[in-house]
Amino acid sequence: MSRKRKGATPKTIEERVAQANEAETLLQSPVFVEACELLEDKYINQWISSGAGDEQKREQYYISLKVLSEVKLEIESMINSGKIAKQLT
């Protein structure tokens, strides 16, 4: 995986559209959807079943849920960026 670097060259319209298509395929993939659902259920169940003194574990489950949500939001953002780019062509 490549990391986004400061000063990176902006994507062309064609690259944004292609990325949006890949992102949409990923977001609609049954495997991806199932993996997200399984992780979400796992984190919630672990959060709920944690003991009264397990604040650190609950915090980690909460962070895991937030990260999972942010990943999905980033993919949706890529899709929306591609839709806007497509309108510019």
N, C-alpha and C positions, 0 to 999 in steps of 0.2 A: 504494500500500500504506500502511496505517496502522501506526504504531508503538504498541506497548503503552506506555501512560503510567502512571506511579506514581499510585496512587489511582483508577485507572479503575474504573468501575462493573462489578461482577461480572456475568457472563452469566446470563440466566435459564435455567431448565431447558429450555425450548423452544429457546432459542438454542443451548445446548450440544448438544442432540439434532440440530438442523439442521446445526450445524457438523460433528458426527460423521458425518452422512450424506454431506456434501460431501467430507470428508476420506477417507472410505472409497471413494467414487467415484474420487477422485484417486489414491489409493494403488493401486487396481485398474486404473486406466487403462492400456491397452497403451502409449500414447505416453509416459506418465510412467515406467512400468516400463522401457521401452526406453531412454529418456533417462538414467535412473539407471544402468542397466547399461553404456551406452556411456561415460558419464563415469567410472564406476568402472574399467572396463577401460583407458580412456585414462590415468587417473592412475597405475594400477598399472604399466602398460607404460612410461610415462615415468619412473617411479620406478626400475624395474628397469634400464632402459637408460641411466640417468644415469651420467656419468663419475665417477671416483674423487674428483675435486676439486669436484664439484657438490653440496656439502652443502646449500647454500641452496636449490637447485632441489628436492632430495629433501625438504627440510623443507616446502616449499610444496606438493608433491604429497601429503605426509602430511596436512597441514592441510586440503587440499581433500577428501581422503577422509574425514576426521573430520567436516567440515562437512556433506558429503553424508549421512553416517550420522546426524548430529544432526537434519537436516531430516526424514528418514524417521521417526526416533524421535519427533519432535514431532508429526508427523501421526498416528502410532499413539497417542500420548498423547491427542490430541483425540478419536480414535475411542473410546478407553477411557473418557474423561471423559463422552462422550455416552451410552455404554452404562450407566454408573453413574447418570447423570441420568435416563435412561429408566426405570430400576428405581424411581425415586422418584415417578414419576407414577402 
